[in-house]
Amino acid sequence: MIKSHRFKLLQHASKFGCNVIAAFQPENIFYLTGFWGEAISICTERGASLLVPKLEVGRAIQESKECDIIPTERGNSLIDSLISKIDKKITCTDCSDQDIIRIIQNQIGTKSFVVNVEPFFLTRRIKDEEEIEMIEMAAKILDRLYSICKDEIKCGLSERELQAKLLFEAMIMGAYPTSYKLSLNPFIIAGGPNGALPHAQVSDRKFTKGDMIIVDLTLRYKGYIADATRTFVLGTPTSEMKNVYDIVKRSQQAGLNALRDNVTCGQVDAICRRIISEEGYSECFIHSTGHGIGLDVHEPPWLRIKNEEILEANMAVTIEPGIYLQGKFGIRIEDSVIVTKQSDGSARVLNAFTKDLIELD
């Protein structure tokens, strides 16, 4: 798997005139070496090297695959080691530190150190079978957590307490919480009016009778991410809740039915959005239909309005329409899904937990 990743990434980089890869971001380092940590990965047609601070050398030796480990000091020594390896070559990098970029480009030239993340994402878009297995394992853990939600959600339990219970169980099962730069919480757990905020922060609000409760869970298993959402009701739902839930469920199923290779991202979004719009809730569906998943929680392709990117087999994406009624409640249903070929029929949905509306006592 690792060698294949390197080969494909070098192919994509060559389209931009580059013959060397220098990966700084942990997701891309892991993709190329199997090591997740502080390092720089260098890949050429001859093989891969991992520049690693001395405190990480032991772990890098244990975890990396088919690459040379080069111990170095942090800071200038690390950058000097990189420059010595890539000098007189044209390097594609995902480096985002402007100071480091400036130092390197001053040494070897701006045309020799090209900052361009597109080859990385172009390569990572299509998952191999091993990657799909990891995403599927993460999705199965999410399904188990939703079964725990059925038992744990009660009146008087807070959003924060439920998050703590689910995190504990997830890590016991071998999963890890993802980290978001724009949120303080790994999960979205939003009861009652909090559910009308698509990215609600977990709070100390306690669940009460009549709450719709959005539980949006994202976990990493051996580096790879699955993302799913289910919406529960505590007590008996109102006719409005039932109606809105049915609309979202139909919209999500229509998106799953439409998901194939050679279909554009925008077409899938339009199909989900049309059902919600026809029912009069177009202004209440305020985000895209889905996004790619893999080593990042949110990565290409983006299933959003007018995106003409064509879906391909073995892309991993989410389908997650939602309706949000401010001050009242929100409903979202989401699965992690693998795009299949037209001839294979429907998309491969990785989450098996029911999407029927579950009424909790």
Residue pairs with C-beta under 8 A, 6 or more apart in sequence:
1 128
1 130
1 131
2 32
2 33
2 34
2 65
2 66
3 66
4 128
5 31
5 32
5 123
6 21
6 32
6 43
6 48
8 123
9 21
9 31
9 32
9 43
9 119
9 120
9 123
10 19
10 21
10 43
10 44
10 45
12 118
12 119
12 122
12 123
13 19
13 20
13 21
13 92
13 116
13 119
15 119
16 92
16 114
16 116
16 118
16 119
17 90
17 114
18 90
18 91
18 92
18 114
18 116
18 119
19 44
19 45
19 89
19 90
20 42
20 43
20 44
20 86
20 89
20 90
20 91
20 92
21 32
21 41
21 42
21 43
21 44
21 91
21 92
21 93
21 119
22 40
22 41
22 42
22 82
22 86
22 91
22 92
22 93
22 94
22 95
22 113
23 29
23 31
23 32
23 40
23 41
23 42
23 43
23 93
23 94
23 120
24 40
24 93
24 94
24 95
24 96
24 97
24 100
25 94
25 96
25 120
26 36
26 37
27 295
27 296
28 41
28 94
28 120
28 295
29 35
29 36
29 37
29 39
29 40
29 41
29 50
30 36
30 223
30 295
31 120
31 123
31 124
31 295
32 41
32 43
32 48
32 67
33 39
33 41
33 48
33 50
33 64
33 65
33 67
34 63
34 64
34 65
35 41
35 50
35 52
35 59
35 60
35 63
35 64
36 63
36 223
37 52
37 56
37 59
37 60
38 52
38 53
38 56
38 74
39 50
39 51
39 52
39 53
39 56
39 60
40 50
40 51
40 78
40 82
41 48
41 49
41 50
41 51
41 67
42 48
42 49
42 50
42 51
42 82
42 85
42 86
44 89
47 66
47 67
47 68
48 66
48 67
48 68
49 67
49 68
49 69
49 70
49 85
50 60
50 64
50 67
50 68
50 69
50 70
51 70
51 72
51 78
51 81
51 82
51 85
52 60
52 69
52 70
52 71
52 72
53 71
53 72
53 73
53 74
53 78
54 71
54 72
54 73
57 69
57 71
60 69
61 69
70 81
72 78
72 81
79 100
79 103
79 104
82 104
83 104
83 107
83 108
86 108
86 112
86 113
87 107
87 108
88 108
88 112
89 112
90 111
90 112
90 114
91 112
91 113
91 114
92 114
92 116
92 119
93 101
93 113
93 114
93 115
93 116
94 115
94 117
94 120
95 101
95 104
95 115
96 115
101 113
101 115
104 113
105 112
105 113
121 299
121 300
124 294
124 295
124 299
125 292
125 300
125 301
125 312
125 315
126 312
126 313
126 314
126 315
127 135
127 294
127 314
127 315
127 316
127 338
128 314
131 224
131 294
131 316
132 314
132 316
132 338
134 221
134 222
134 223
134 224
135 221
135 224
135 225
135 226
135 293
135 294
135 316
135 336
135 338
135 350
136 226
136 350
137 221
137 222
138 175
138 219
138 220
138 221
138 224
138 225
138 226
138 336
139 226
139 228
139 336
139 350
139 351
140 350
140 352
141 170
141 173
141 174
141 175
141 219
141 221
141 226
142 217
142 219
142 226
142 227
142 228
142 336
142 351
142 353
143 228
143 351
143 352
143 353
144 169
144 173
145 166
145 169
145 170
145 217
146 215
146 217
146 228
146 230
146 353
147 353
148 165
148 166
148 169
149 162
149 166
149 215
149 230
149 232
150 232
150 358
150 360
152 162
152 165
153 162
153 207
153 213
153 232
153 234
153 360
154 207
154 234
154 360
154 361
155 206
155 207
155 208
155 209
155 234
156 206
156 207
157 206
157 207
158 203
158 204
158 205
158 206
158 207
159 189
159 190
159 191
159 194
159 202
159 203
159 204
159 205
159 207
160 189
160 202
160 203
160 204
162 189
162 215
163 185
163 186
163 187
163 189
163 202
166 187
166 217
167 177
167 186
167 187
170 176
170 177
170 219
171 177
174 221
175 219
175 220
175 221
176 219
176 220
176 221
177 186
177 187
177 219
177 220
178 186
178 218
178 219
178 220
178 225
178 297
179 186
180 186
180 297
182 199
183 199
183 201
184 201
185 201
185 202
186 218
187 202
187 215
187 216
187 217
187 218
188 198
188 199
188 200
188 202
188 214
188 215
188 216
188 229
189 200
189 202
189 213
189 214
189 215
189 216
190 197
190 200
190 202
190 213
190 214
190 216
190 330
191 205
191 207
191 208
191 211
191 212
191 213
191 214
191 234
192 205
192 207
192 208
192 210
192 211
192 212
192 213
192 329
193 326
193 327
193 328
193 329
194 200
194 203
194 205
195 211
195 212
195 213
195 214
195 231
195 324
195 329
195 330
195 331
196 324
196 325
196 326
196 327
196 328
196 329
196 330
197 324
197 330
198 286
198 287
198 322
198 324
198 330
198 332
200 214
207 213
207 234
208 234
209 234
209 235
210 233
210 234
210 235
210 236
210 238
211 233
211 234
211 235
211 329
212 231
212 232
212 233
212 237
212 241
212 329
212 330
212 331
213 231
213 232
213 233
213 234
214 229
214 231
214 330
214 331
214 332
215 229
215 230
215 231
215 232
216 227
216 228
216 229
216 332
216 334
217 227
217 228
217 229
218 225
218 226
218 227
218 228
218 297
219 225
219 226
223 295
224 294
224 295
225 293
225 294
225 295
225 296
225 297
226 293
226 336
226 350
226 351
227 293
227 297
227 318
227 320
227 334
227 336
228 318
228 334
228 335
228 336
228 351
228 353
229 320
229 322
229 332
229 333
229 334
230 333
230 353
230 355
230 358
231 245
231 248
231 330
231 331
231 332
231 333
231 357
232 357
232 358
232 360
233 241
233 357
233 358
233 359
233 360
234 360
235 359
235 360
235 361
236 359
237 245
237 357
237 359
241 329
241 331
242 357
244 281
244 323
244 325
244 329
244 331
245 331
245 357
247 275
247 276
247 279
247 281
247 323
248 276
248 321
248 322
248 323
248 331
248 332
248 333
249 333
249 355
249 357
250 275
251 272
251 273
251 275
251 276
251 321
252 272
252 319
252 320
252 321
252 333
252 334
252 335
252 355
254 271
254 272
254 275
255 268
255 269
255 271
255 272
255 289
255 290
255 303
255 319
255 321
256 319
256 335
256 337
256 346
256 347
256 349
257 346
258 267
258 268
258 271
259 268
259 311
259 317
259 319
259 337
259 339
259 346
259 347
260 311
260 339
260 340
260 341
260 342
260 347
261 310
261 311
261 312
261 313
261 339
261 340
261 341
261 342
262 310
262 311
262 342
263 310
263 311
264 307
264 308
264 309
264 310
264 311
265 301
265 302
265 303
265 304
265 307
265 308
265 309
265 310
265 311
266 303
266 304
266 305
266 306
266 307
266 308
268 289
268 290
268 303
268 311
268 319
269 288
269 289
269 290
269 303
269 304
269 305
269 307
270 305
272 285
272 289
272 319
272 321
273 282
273 285
273 289
273 305
273 321
276 282
276 284
276 285
276 321
276 323
277 285
281 323
284 323
284 324
284 325
285 321
285 322
285 323
285 324
286 324
287 322
288 302
288 303
288 304
288 305
289 303
289 304
289 319
289 320
289 321
290 302
290 303
290 317
290 318
290 319
290 320
290 334
291 298
291 299
291 300
291 301
291 302
291 303
291 317
291 318
292 298
292 299
292 300
292 301
292 302
292 315
292 316
292 317
293 299
293 316
293 317
293 318
293 336
294 316
300 309
301 307
301 309
301 311
301 315
301 317
302 309
303 317
303 318
303 319
311 317
311 339
312 339
313 339
313 340
313 341
313 344
314 338
314 339
315 338
315 339
316 336
316 337
316 338
316 339
317 336
317 337
317 339
318 334
318 335
318 336
318 337
319 334
319 335
319 337
320 332
320 333
320 334
320 335
321 332
321 333
322 330
322 331
322 332
322 333
323 330
323 331
323 332
324 330
324 331
333 355
335 349
335 350
335 351
336 349
336 350
336 351
337 347
337 348
337 349
337 350
338 347
338 348
338 350
339 347
340 346
340 347
340 348
